[in-house]
Structure formats: C-alpha cells, structure tokens
Amino acid sequence: MANPRYLLYLLQTVLLTYLTAAYTALSEQSLRALPGPGNDLDVKTGKLLSPILRPRVPGTSGSIAVQNHFIDFFRTTLPKWSVDLQNSTSKTPMTGDKEIPFVNLIITRDPPWATPGFSSRLTLVAHYDSKLTPTGFIGATDSAAPCAMIMHAARSIDAALTAKWEKMRADGLDLEFEDQQGIQILFLDGEEAFKVWTAQDSLYGARSLAAEMEATAHAAQSTFHNALSSISLFVLLDLLGSETPTVPSYFKTTHWAYKKMAKLENRLRSLSLFESSSKGGSKRAAQPFLTDLNKKGDRWIGGAIEDDHLPFMDRGVEILHLIPSPFPRVWHTREDDGDHLHAATVADWSKLITAFAAEWMELEGFLNTDHATSNHERDVHSSENHRAHGKSEL
C-alpha cells in the first residue's frame, strides 16, 4: 500500500503545478482598490490590533480575551466565515503536573456550494500567544501584528469573494466542476516555549492541530482525503512589524509563490501604494521586504528556523514562511511592544498580504475599484497621522 504522506505530496505537487499555471495577476486598478487598514492598526485605539497588544500566555485571562476578540470580529464583521475551536491540553516545564489549555482558532470561508473534502484552501497563519517571560511581555511583532494583518486581509477580500461566487452561480456554471478554492485562517496557541525551546516545550497548538487535521478523514471519494491535505499553501507570518525587515525565500518548492508575492510588493511600491516607501521616506525604507525575488543558487534554509510550520511541513504541507532574517532587534524583549512597531511597515504588510490573498483567490474583476483613488488618498493621510503619532511616542 502506498504511503499516505507520499500520496499527499503527489496531490499537492499536482495542485501547486495547476495553481502556478492558472495564477492571474491583479490589474493596476485592482491594486489601487485594495484598502489600507487606516486607523484599525493603531496601537492605542485600533479595533483590530490594540486588543491583541496585551500579555496572552496560554490559559490566562489575557489569552481568553484575545480569543474572544477574534471570535467577535468574525461573527459580527464577517459572518460568512465559519469559526471553530480546536482544544488540547499539555503539561509544561513551568507548570508541573498542571495541564495547560491550548486553543487554536480555525476560521474558514469556502465557496457556498463546496462540500468537505473537495475544497483546497489557502491558509494564512500566525500564533497569538505570548511568552511567559519576561514578565509583561507583549510580543507585538511576535505575533500580535501578524494576527491583525490577517484580520485586515480577510475583511478586505470578503465582499469580492461573495461577488465572485454569486456571479458564478448567476452564470449557470456547473459548480461541481468549477472553483473549489477556499481560504482558511489559523490563529495558533502555544507557539512559545514556557522555559527553554525544545521539541516538547514549543509549538503546543501547532503540534496538536496538525495531528488532528491529519487524523480527520474526509469521505472516501473526496478530492482531499483529510483536512491537512486540503491546505494548498500554508502562509506563516511571524515577527513582522519592525522597520526594514529582510525576509528571504526559505523553501525551493514554494519559491514560485514567494516570487508572486515579491512581484506584488514591487508593483505596490512602484505605484506609491506602500506607506514605508512613500515620498519623504528614507532610502533604506524603500528597500523591499522580500529580498529573494531574483535568488540565485540552490541554498534553501527552510528547516533552520523552528516555528509553527514544522508539524505541518513534516506531514507534507507546502510552506511559505514570512519571517525576517535576522530577527527584529526587539525579539523576545520587553521592547517588543506597540510603541516599537513601525506603523507604516505594519500597514504595508497588511496590504501585501491582502493583495496576495486576492490574487490567489482569483479576485481580479471583483474588487471594488470605484473607490480606488479615495482609498489611496485615505491611506496616505492615515500614514501621515501614524508617523506623526509614532514620532511623538518614540
């Protein structure tokens, strides 16, 4: 009998080959139509980001508050997305025999005609827990800001997803053989070590979820035999929000997707749609986040950084890892807080993730381009307000 993980690898190879060939670039008009986050990522009052900027160690009241923030956002703002919780418990080196609860959030939107096992899903991922030490650690880049970036992306493409799928219905297409591509968000708990990073003291939520998704079988005739195999690309955001990040391409098998995102970044910059490289910015700030667009050679270091992707990668899932190298200066210090986020960089990552998701989901022609100019003017105005606010705080 064939090894199930080898079959998963073959299925994903075929899927990625199809996606590479079918990929349609967003037009300039669509890029201009992408909304920026405005004040929603303000570190003091932003309704997406500010509720996450608090200690959120697994099992604590801060963690529960952030879980509720995610749940309330999707159930009230994006009610067409399904929200599920995956629970586990584990002992840790700092809690003795006490079982600590870990709660992963799985947030999904599939085509309305899709049935389980027949939809592949672009999967956007960040961990939402914070370290136990140092006391009061916030983890703004690690990974409060990435969670808020993903929330913004989901909100920004929601109406276009609806418009696309409604048009497909109206056109009388045979939907059984049409688009089965959905999108999924994973907010993972327990990424951080409680004491010292080891294979056992880290990635608590990711290890539990990957194992459960692998064990959750779909119907026998399904295209994807379990929840894990339906992940078309696992896009992991971590340590994002500091100024002038350098994010290399870590995996050869997903370098094509990295290049798609890098090209989007270049286009957004050339259209003056990136706040960090807008007029008056420093020359260094104008350098790309994704530096390996024209990568030469065959050196890939995807296994060198241990992060939430590992339990999924070990089971054959394709990974696009968006993490800077080197890490931000504030990494694992008390300075990794809202005051040390770079507002323009956070806004730019939000727009780039939105653009990538919109392009992957084939939303060209479905984004609201009527307000493209006003979007750009509002985003630039918001950027100026953020920069002035940040300067006074720093």
C-alpha positions as CSV (number, residue, x, y, z in Angstrom):
1,M,0.0,0.0,0.0
2,A,1.3,3.5,-0.9
3,N,2.5,5.7,1.9
4,P,-0.3,8.2,2.7
5,R,2.2,11.0,3.1
6,Y,3.8,10.3,-0.2
7,L,0.3,10.4,-1.8
8,L,-0.3,13.7,-0.1
9,Y,3.0,15.0,-1.6
10,L,1.9,13.9,-5.1
11,L,-1.5,15.5,-4.7
12,Q,0.0,18.8,-3.5
13,T,2.6,18.8,-6.3
14,V,-0.2,18.5,-8.9
15,L,-2.2,21.2,-7.2
16,L,0.7,23.6,-7.0
17,T,1.5,23.0,-10.7
18,Y,-2.1,23.8,-11.5
19,L,-2.1,26.9,-9.4
20,T,1.2,28.1,-10.9
21,A,-0.2,27.9,-14.4
22,A,-3.6,29.3,-13.5
23,Y,-2.4,32.3,-11.5
24,T,-3.9,35.6,-12.8
25,A,-2.1,38.8,-11.8
26,L,-4.2,41.7,-10.3
27,S,-4.5,44.7,-12.5
28,E,-3.2,48.1,-11.5
29,Q,-6.7,49.3,-10.9
30,S,-7.3,46.4,-8.6
31,L,-4.1,47.1,-6.7
32,R,-5.2,50.7,-6.2
33,A,-8.6,49.4,-5.0
34,L,-7.1,47.4,-2.1
35,P,-8.0,49.2,1.1
36,G,-5.3,50.0,3.7
37,P,-6.0,49.4,7.3
38,G,-6.4,53.1,8.2
39,N,-6.6,53.6,12.0
40,D,-7.6,50.0,12.7
41,L,-4.0,49.0,13.3
42,D,-3.3,52.0,15.6
43,V,-1.5,50.6,18.7
44,K,-3.7,52.5,21.1
45,T,-7.1,52.6,19.6
46,G,-7.1,50.4,16.5
47,K,-10.0,48.0,16.7
48,L,-8.1,45.2,15.1
49,L,-4.6,45.5,16.7
50,S,-4.9,47.2,20.1
51,P,-7.0,44.4,21.8
52,I,-4.2,41.9,21.0
53,L,-1.4,44.1,22.4
54,R,-1.5,42.5,25.9
55,P,0.1,39.6,27.6
56,R,-1.7,36.4,26.3
57,V,0.1,33.4,27.9
58,P,-1.9,30.2,27.2
59,G,-4.6,29.5,29.8
60,T,-4.7,33.1,31.2
61,S,-7.4,35.7,31.1
62,G,-5.4,37.7,28.5
63,S,-5.4,34.7,26.2
64,I,-9.1,34.2,26.6
65,A,-9.7,37.9,25.9
66,V,-7.8,37.8,22.6
67,Q,-9.7,34.6,21.6
68,N,-12.9,36.4,22.2
69,H,-11.6,39.4,20.1
70,F,-11.1,37.1,17.1
71,I,-14.4,35.3,17.6
72,D,-16.4,38.6,17.9
73,F,-14.7,40.1,14.9
74,F,-15.5,37.3,12.6
75,R,-19.0,36.6,13.9
76,T,-20.1,40.3,13.7
77,T,-18.0,41.7,10.9
78,L,-17.5,38.6,8.7
79,P,-20.4,36.3,9.4
80,K,-19.9,34.2,6.3
81,W,-16.7,32.9,7.7
82,S,-17.0,29.8,10.0
83,V,-15.2,29.9,13.3
84,D,-14.2,26.6,15.0
85,L,-12.0,26.0,18.1
86,Q,-9.6,23.1,18.5
87,N,-8.7,22.4,22.1
88,S,-5.9,20.5,23.7
89,T,-4.0,20.4,27.0
90,S,-0.4,19.7,27.9
91,K,1.9,19.8,30.9
92,T,4.8,22.3,30.6
93,P,8.2,22.5,32.3
94,M,7.0,25.5,34.3
95,T,3.6,24.1,35.5
96,G,4.5,20.7,36.8
97,D,1.5,18.3,36.7
98,K,-1.0,21.0,35.8
99,E,-2.5,20.7,32.4
100,I,-2.4,23.9,30.5
101,P,-5.2,24.5,27.9
102,F,-4.3,25.5,24.3
103,V,-7.0,26.8,22.0
104,N,-6.5,27.1,18.2
105,L,-8.9,29.0,16.1
106,I,-9.8,27.7,12.6
107,I,-11.6,30.3,10.5
108,T,-12.8,29.3,7.1
109,R,-14.6,30.6,4.0
110,D,-15.3,28.1,1.2
111,P,-17.5,28.5,-1.9
112,P,-21.1,28.1,-0.8
113,W,-21.6,25.0,-3.0
114,A,-18.4,23.3,-1.7
115,T,-18.6,20.2,0.4
116,P,-16.0,18.9,2.9
117,G,-13.1,17.2,1.2
118,F,-13.5,19.0,-2.2
119,S,-12.1,22.4,-1.4
120,S,-8.4,23.3,-1.3
121,R,-7.6,26.2,1.0
122,L,-5.1,29.0,1.0
123,T,-4.2,29.0,4.7
124,L,-3.0,32.2,6.5
125,V,-1.4,31.5,9.8
126,A,0.0,33.3,12.9
127,H,0.4,32.4,16.5
128,Y,-1.4,34.6,19.0
129,D,0.1,33.5,22.3
130,S,2.9,35.5,24.1
131,K,5.9,34.3,26.1
132,L,5.6,33.7,29.8
133,T,8.9,35.7,30.4
134,P,10.0,38.4,30.6
135,T,7.1,39.5,32.8
136,G,4.6,41.7,31.0
137,F,5.9,40.6,27.6
138,I,3.6,41.8,24.8
139,G,5.0,40.3,21.6
140,A,3.8,43.0,19.2
141,T,5.8,41.6,16.3
142,D,5.6,38.1,17.9
143,S,2.8,37.9,16.7
144,A,0.1,40.4,17.6
145,A,0.7,42.5,14.5
146,P,0.7,39.5,12.1
147,C,-2.7,38.4,13.5
148,A,-4.1,41.9,12.9
149,M,-2.7,41.9,9.3
150,I,-4.5,38.7,8.6
151,M,-7.8,40.0,10.0
152,H,-7.4,43.1,7.7
153,A,-6.8,40.8,4.7
154,A,-9.9,38.7,5.4
155,R,-12.1,41.8,5.8
156,S,-10.7,43.4,2.6
157,I,-11.4,40.4,0.3
158,D,-14.7,39.3,1.8
159,A,-17.0,41.3,-0.4
160,A,-15.0,40.3,-3.5
161,L,-15.3,36.6,-2.6
162,T,-19.1,37.0,-2.3
163,A,-19.3,38.8,-5.7
164,K,-17.2,36.2,-7.5
165,W,-19.2,33.3,-6.2
166,E,-22.5,34.9,-6.8
167,K,-21.5,35.7,-10.4
168,M,-20.5,32.1,-10.9
169,R,-24.0,31.0,-9.7
170,A,-25.7,33.6,-11.9
171,D,-23.7,32.5,-15.0
172,G,-25.2,29.0,-14.6
173,L,-21.8,27.3,-14.4
174,D,-21.6,23.6,-13.4
175,L,-20.3,24.4,-10.0
176,E,-19.4,20.8,-9.2
177,F,-16.6,21.2,-11.6
178,E,-15.8,24.8,-11.0
179,D,-13.8,26.7,-8.4
180,Q,-13.4,24.7,-5.2
181,Q,-10.7,27.1,-3.7
182,G,-11.5,28.4,-0.3
183,I,-9.5,30.3,2.3
184,Q,-8.6,29.4,5.9
185,I,-7.1,31.3,8.8
186,L,-5.3,29.6,11.7
187,F,-4.6,31.5,14.8
188,L,-2.4,29.1,16.8
189,D,-1.8,28.9,20.5
190,G,1.2,27.8,22.4
191,E,4.0,28.6,19.9
192,E,6.3,30.0,22.6
193,A,8.3,27.8,25.0
194,F,7.4,28.1,28.6
195,K,11.0,27.6,29.7
196,V,13.6,26.8,27.0
197,W,12.8,25.9,23.4
198,T,12.8,22.2,22.8
199,A,10.7,19.8,20.7
200,Q,8.4,19.2,23.7
201,D,8.4,22.8,25.1
202,S,7.2,24.7,22.0
203,L,4.6,24.6,19.2
204,Y,1.9,23.1,21.5
205,G,-1.0,24.2,19.5
206,A,0.5,23.6,16.1
207,R,1.5,20.0,17.0
208,S,-2.0,19.2,18.3
209,L,-3.8,20.7,15.3
210,A,-1.6,19.2,12.6
211,A,-2.0,15.7,14.2
212,E,-5.8,16.2,14.4
213,M,-6.2,17.5,10.9
214,E,-4.2,14.5,9.6
215,A,-6.4,12.2,11.5
216,T,-9.7,13.8,10.4
217,A,-10.7,11.8,7.3
218,H,-13.0,13.1,4.6
219,A,-15.4,10.9,2.7
220,A,-13.8,8.2,0.6
221,Q,-14.5,9.8,-2.8
222,S,-13.2,13.2,-1.7
223,T,-10.5,15.1,-3.6
224,F,-8.6,15.7,-0.4
225,H,-8.6,12.7,2.0
226,N,-8.2,14.7,5.2
227,A,-8.2,18.3,6.4
228,L,-4.5,18.6,6.2
229,S,-4.2,17.6,2.6
230,S,-6.7,20.4,1.7
231,I,-4.1,23.1,2.6
232,S,-2.9,24.3,-0.8
233,L,-0.3,26.7,0.8
234,F,0.5,27.3,4.5
235,V,1.5,31.0,4.7
236,L,3.0,31.6,8.1
237,L,3.5,35.2,9.3
238,D,5.8,35.8,12.3
239,L,8.0,38.6,13.7
240,L,6.5,41.2,11.3
241,G,6.1,44.9,12.2
242,S,9.6,46.3,12.7
243,E,11.0,48.7,10.1
244,T,13.0,47.5,7.1
245,P,12.6,43.7,7.5
246,T,14.6,41.3,5.3
247,V,12.5,38.2,4.5
248,P,14.3,35.6,2.4
249,S,12.8,32.7,0.5
250,Y,13.2,29.6,2.6
251,F,11.7,26.8,0.6
252,K,12.5,25.8,-3.0
253,T,9.2,24.1,-3.6
254,T,7.3,27.4,-2.8
255,H,9.8,29.8,-4.2
256,W,7.3,30.4,-7.1
257,A,4.7,31.7,-4.6
258,Y,7.4,33.8,-2.8
259,K,8.2,35.4,-6.2
260,K,4.5,36.1,-6.8
261,M,4.3,38.0,-3.5
262,A,7.6,39.7,-4.2
263,K,6.4,40.9,-7.6
264,L,3.2,42.2,-5.9
265,E,5.4,44.1,-3.4
266,N,7.4,45.7,-6.2
267,R,4.2,46.7,-8.0
268,L,2.7,48.2,-4.9
269,R,5.9,50.2,-4.3
270,S,6.1,51.4,-7.9
271,L,2.5,52.6,-7.7
272,S,3.3,54.5,-4.5
273,L,0.9,52.3,-2.6
274,F,3.4,51.4,0.1
275,E,3.5,53.8,3.1
276,S,7.0,52.9,4.2
277,S,8.5,53.9,0.8
278,S,6.2,56.9,0.1
279,K,7.6,60.3,-0.7
280,G,9.8,61.6,2.1
281,G,10.8,58.1,3.3
282,S,14.4,57.0,3.8
283,K,16.3,55.2,1.1
284,R,16.6,52.2,3.4
285,A,12.8,52.1,3.9
286,A,12.4,51.9,0.2
287,Q,14.2,48.5,0.1
288,P,11.9,45.5,-0.5
289,F,10.8,43.3,2.4
290,L,11.1,40.2,0.2
291,T,14.7,40.3,-1.0
292,D,15.0,37.0,-2.9
293,L,12.9,37.7,-5.9
294,N,16.0,37.1,-8.1
295,K,17.5,34.5,-5.9
296,K,20.4,32.6,-7.4
297,G,21.9,29.3,-6.4
298,D,20.3,26.4,-4.6
299,R,20.7,27.2,-0.9
300,W,17.4,26.9,1.0
301,I,17.3,27.2,4.8
302,G,13.6,26.4,5.5
303,G,14.5,23.9,8.2
304,A,16.8,26.3,10.0
305,I,14.1,28.3,11.8
306,E,11.8,26.4,14.1
307,D,8.3,27.8,14.0
308,D,4.6,26.7,13.8
309,H,5.1,25.3,10.3
310,L,7.2,22.4,11.4
311,P,4.4,19.9,12.4
312,F,2.6,20.7,9.1
313,M,5.8,20.6,7.0
314,D,6.6,17.2,8.5
315,R,3.3,15.9,7.2
316,G,3.9,17.1,3.6
317,V,2.2,20.6,3.7
318,E,3.8,23.2,1.4
319,I,5.1,26.3,3.4
320,L,5.6,29.9,2.6
321,H,7.4,31.3,5.7
322,L,7.3,35.1,6.2
323,I,9.8,35.7,8.9
324,P,12.7,38.2,8.9
325,S,16.3,37.1,9.0
326,P,17.8,38.5,11.1
327,F,15.1,38.7,13.6
328,P,13.9,42.1,14.8
329,R,16.1,43.8,17.4
330,V,13.3,43.7,19.9
331,W,12.8,39.9,19.6
332,H,11.9,38.3,23.0
333,T,12.5,41.5,24.9
334,R,10.0,43.8,26.7
335,E,10.6,46.3,23.9
336,D,8.5,44.1,21.6
337,D,5.5,46.3,22.3
338,G,3.2,48.6,20.4
339,D,5.4,51.6,20.8
340,H,8.2,49.8,18.9
341,L,6.1,48.8,16.0
342,H,6.7,50.7,12.8
343,A,3.1,51.8,11.7
344,A,3.9,52.2,8.0
345,T,5.5,48.8,7.8
346,V,2.6,47.2,9.6
347,A,0.2,48.8,7.1
348,D,2.3,47.7,4.2
349,W,2.4,44.1,5.3
350,S,-1.4,44.3,5.7
351,K,-1.8,45.5,2.1
352,L,0.7,43.0,0.7
353,I,-1.0,40.0,2.4
354,T,-4.3,41.3,1.2
355,A,-3.0,41.6,-2.4
356,F,-1.5,38.1,-2.3
357,A,-4.8,36.6,-1.0
358,A,-6.9,38.4,-3.5
359,E,-4.6,37.3,-6.4
360,W,-4.5,33.7,-5.1
361,M,-8.3,33.6,-4.9
362,E,-8.6,34.9,-8.4
363,L,-10.5,38.1,-7.4
364,E,-9.5,40.2,-10.4
365,G,-12.6,42.0,-11.6
366,F,-14.4,41.6,-8.3
367,L,-12.6,44.1,-6.1
368,N,-14.4,47.4,-5.7
369,T,-12.4,49.7,-8.0
370,D,-14.9,52.6,-7.8
371,H,-13.1,54.0,-4.8
372,A,-9.5,53.2,-5.7
373,T,-8.4,56.9,-5.7
374,S,-10.2,57.7,-2.5
375,N,-8.7,54.6,-0.9
376,H,-5.2,55.7,-1.8
377,E,-5.7,59.3,-0.6
378,R,-7.2,58.0,2.7
379,D,-4.3,55.6,3.2
380,V,-1.6,58.3,2.6
381,H,-3.4,60.6,5.0
382,S,-3.6,57.8,7.6
383,S,0.1,57.1,7.1
384,E,1.0,60.7,7.8
385,N,-1.1,60.6,11.0
386,H,0.6,57.3,12.1
387,R,4.1,58.6,11.5
388,A,3.4,61.8,13.5
389,H,1.9,59.8,16.3
390,G,4.7,57.3,16.4
391,K,7.4,60.1,16.4
392,S,6.0,61.7,19.5
393,E,5.8,58.4,21.3
394,L,9.3,57.3,20.4
